[in-house]
Every structure is written in structure tokens, then in C-alpha cells.
Amino acid sequence: MSRLYVPKSERRVIEKYEPIDDPDEIIYKCPRCGAEMRYTDLQYLPSIKCINCGYRILYKVRAPGSKIIEAI
């Protein structure tokens, strides 16, 4: 007979995850030149592109912290 895995009941959190509500704290990064810019800096441009090199692909920098998701 196979046995089902029973997870331990204790939960550990490394850091508490807090969503970013202030758009000034959202940071984007250019993969070509590595420049970091805030969301409010990008609002003044007619299209989304890097302020330094003009590259049109930007990555959103992940917020610090972790989130716990319960498995089924």
C-alpha cells in the first residue's frame, strides 16, 4: 500500500511580503545597459523605453520578501 505524505504542521516565514502600493517604489531595469528607473520616470515618456539607451524592453524588479502559498 502506498502512504500519503503528511506535511509538518509548523510554518516558517523568511520575510513578510508586503505589496507595493506607492508607484514611486516600483523599479524597472533595462537588460541592455542595466539602468534602473522608477515607474514615475517612465510616465513622462511617450512610449516605454530605457531613459539611457532607448531599449524598448524593461524588466520589473521583484519586490523584496517572500510569500507563502499553501499546497493542496
N, C-alpha and C positions, 0 to 999 in steps of 0.2 A: 504494500500500500504506500502511496505517496503521502507525504506530510506537507501541509501548507506552512509557509513561512509566516511567523508571527513577529511583527516589528516590536522593538523595545518601546516602552511607553514614554520614556523621557525624551524631550525635545531640546535641542540646543540651538541657540541663535548666535551667530558670529557678530552681526551688527543689525541694528534695527533699520528696516527700509522705510524711508520717508519720501513720498513722491514730491517732485519739484513743482511748486505752484507758481513761482516767480519766473516769468520768461527771460529775465535778465540772467538767470543762473544756468540756462540751457546753453551748452557749449557744443559747437561743431568744429570738426577738424578736417583739413584738406589732406588727402592721401599723397598728393604730389609734392607739396612743399612743407607740409607739417604745421602750417599756421593754424592757430586756434582762434575762433571768433565767436562772439555771443550772438544769440538769436536777435537781439535788438539791433545789432550792427547790420545784419542781413536784411532787415525790414526796409532800410533806406535804398537798397539796390533795386533796379527794375527787374532783375532776374536773379535766381540763386546761383552764386558763383563765389569762388575764393576772392578775397579782397586783395591778396598779394599777387597771385599768379593768374587768376581768371579761370581756373579749372572748374568745371561745372558739376563735379561730383564731390559731395561733402558727407562725412560720417558724423553721426550724433554720438558724442562721448557718453558712455554709460555712467549713470549716477552711482556714487559710492554706496555700499551697503549690500545687503542680500535679502532675499525674500524666501520664505518657507512656503512650499506648496505641498499639500497632503496628497499622498498617493492613494489610489483606490485599492 
